[in-house]
């Protein structure tokens, strides 16, 4: 199920950040989960749609698209 949220912060140099879910929880996001052509990065405050999956260190976002 796809969710919507807001990019809390994203470090383009390190390739990861966090998305705040509409439920208030934060979810880890790795640049490889961003669905876009070219350079994959997210801007702080951007609205995104994503799926939540269980990663090795907890919940993480996958199939992330900017809306």
Backbone as a ProteinNet text record, in pm:
[ID]
protein_1_A
[PRIMARY]
XXXXXXXXXXXXXXXXXXXXXXXXXXXXXXXXXXXXXXXXXXXXXXXXXXXXXXXXXXXXXXXXXXX
[TERTIARY]
83.3	0	88.1	59.4	139.1	93.1	189.8	163.4	215.2	172.6	225	297.3	397.1	471.3	551.2	633.2	714	859.8	949.5	1092.4	1135.6	1183.5	1228.8	1367.5	1456.9	1588.4	1647	1739.4	1805.7	1945.9	2045.8	2185.6	2227.9	2234.8	2267.5	2408.7	2501.1	2639.1	2647.9	2568.3	2568.8	2463	2364.3	2265.3	2152.1	2121.1	2008.2	1946.6	1830.3	1761.1	1639.2	1544.3	1423.3	1300	1191.5	1061.4	970.2	893.6	795.2	663.3	614.5	486.4	372.9	255.3	139.7	98.3	141.7	114.4	209.4	311.9	406.5	538.6	543.6	667.8	765.1	894.3	996.6	1037.9	1063.2	1104.4	1233.7	1331.9	1459.4	1437.2	1510.3	1505.1	1647.5	1678.5	1807.6	1788.5	1891.6	1876.9	1835	1870.4	1835.4	1684.7	1609.2	1463.7	1388.7	1461.4	1397.7	1377.4	1253.6	1219.5	1232.1	1349.8	1368.3	1485.7	1490.8	1602.6	1713.7	1837.7	1950.5	1981.8	2025.1	2069.1	1951.3	1962.6	1853.5	1875.4	1791.1	1798.9	1658.9	1640.5	1512.4	1537.1	1444.5	1454.4	1377	1434.7	1366.7	1231.6	1128.3	994.2	913.3	976.4	905.3	801.6	686.8	583	616	607.9	642.3	538.6	533.9	456.3	557.1	526.4	622.1	552.8	624.7	581.7	675.7	627.6	710.8	742.4	871.7	916.1	1004.3	1020.1	1107.2	1248.9	1340.1	1480.3	1561.1	1692.1	1777.3	1784.2	1759.7	1767.2	1633.1	1524.6	1392	1317.4	1214	1130.9	1206	1182.4	1242.4	1146.9	1164.3	1079.9	1133.4	1041.6	1079.7	987	1028.3	948.6	903.1	998.5	968.3	952.9	841.6	819.8	776.4	825.9	786.8	649.7	560.9	425.7	405.2
-118.5	0	125.4	217.9	340	441	510.2	614.1	746.4	853.6	986	1038.6	1122.2	1181.1	1300.4	1353.4	1471.9	1439.9	1482.1	1459.8	1545.5	1479.2	1550	1608.3	1525.3	1569.2	1462.1	1503.2	1410	1461.4	1377.5	1412.6	1352.8	1436	1387.7	1330.4	1385.4	1336.7	1194.2	1163.6	1029.5	938.8	997.5	918	861.7	927	879.1	993	964.6	1062.4	999	1082.8	1034.1	1104.8	1028.3	1079.1	1070.5	1176.4	1172	1123.8	1012.4	956.4	1043.9	1029.3	1105.6	1064.2	945.2	899.5	964.4	1036.3	1104.4	1032.4	903.6	827.6	865.3	851.2	872.6	739.2	740.8	620.5	651.1	562.9	575.4	566.7	646	636.8	640.8	544.9	537	584.5	647.2	703.3	599.3	472.7	367.7	342.2	390.3	370.8	480.5	585.4	698.5	663.5	674.6	643.8	770.2	789.4	903.3	874.1	946.1	932.2	1026.3	986.3	1072.3	1072.2	1188.7	1203.9	1187.1	1094.7	1065.1	1135.8	1234.7	1310	1359.1	1399.1	1452.9	1586.6	1679.2	1809.8	1808.8	1870.7	1881.9	1949.1	1892.3	1948	1898.6	1821.8	1771.5	1667.5	1667.8	1566.4	1446.3	1327.9	1205.5	1096.6	1001.1	878.5	765.3	663.9	555.8	434.3	323.2	201.9	181.7	117	89.3	-59.5	-90.6	-229.5	-247.9	-372	-403.3	-420.4	-335.9	-345.6	-410.7	-424.7	-489.6	-413.9	-281.4	-201.5	-139.6	-195.9	-142.2	-102.7	-22.3	16.9	112	95.7	186.3	208.4	321.1	355.9	288.9	249.1	195	254.5	245.2	299.7	442.9	528.7	667.2	753.7	827	922.1	1056.3	1164.5	1299.1	1329.3	1388.6	1422.5	1573.3
0	0	0	-90.6	-98.4	6.4	61.7	160.9	108.4	173.5	142.2	264.3	239.7	349	301	391.6	364.2	394.8	306.1	328.6	447.2	552.8	673	647.2	597.7	551.5	462.2	375	284.6	258.4	286.3	264.1	130.4	26.4	-107.8	-114.1	-35.7	-37.1	17.1	118.8	177.8	116.9	47.5	-24.6	59.5	171.9	251.8	331.1	388.2	470.7	534.4	572.9	638.1	583.9	573.9	533.4	655	680.2	788.3	730.2	783.8	739.5	790.2	729.2	775.4	916.2	960.3	1096.9	1197.3	1146.7	1233.8	1250	1215.7	1228.4	1116.6	1144.2	1042.4	982.5	850.7	779.3	704.6	716.2	645.9	495.3	418.2	271.8	216.3	128.8	60.7	-82.1	-139.8	-274.5	-377.5	-356.4	-452.8	-458.3	-357.7	-354.5	-430.1	-473.2	-541.9	-688.6	-734.3	-873.1	-957.3	-1019.3	-1109.4	-1200.6	-1309.7	-1402.8	-1359.8	-1385.3	-1352	-1203.4	-1154.8	-1016.3	-921	-828.3	-735.3	-602.8	-577.2	-452.5	-416.7	-292.4	-245.7	-177.2	-195.6	-131.2	-0.2	102.2	230.8	211.3	270.5	261.2	142.4	51.7	-66.3	-25.1	-93.8	-71.2	-158.5	-100.5	-172.5	-147.3	-240.1	-223.5	-216.2	-135.2	-115.4	-56.2	-56.2	12.5	129.9	233.8	351.3	354.1	364.1	371.4	494.3	535.5	649.1	597	642.7	604	714	692.8	793.4	926.1	922.2	1044.9	1081.5	1028.1	1058.7	933	950.3	837.3	744.9	614.8	518.6	402.5	334.5	220.7	94.5	6.1	-124.3	-229.8	-356.2	-467.9	-440.6	-404.9	-368.1	-493.2	-501.9	-611.1	-553	-613.3	-571.6	-630.6	-550.2	-600.4	-602.8
[MASK]
+++++++++++++++++++++++++++++++++++++++++++++++++++++++++++++++++++

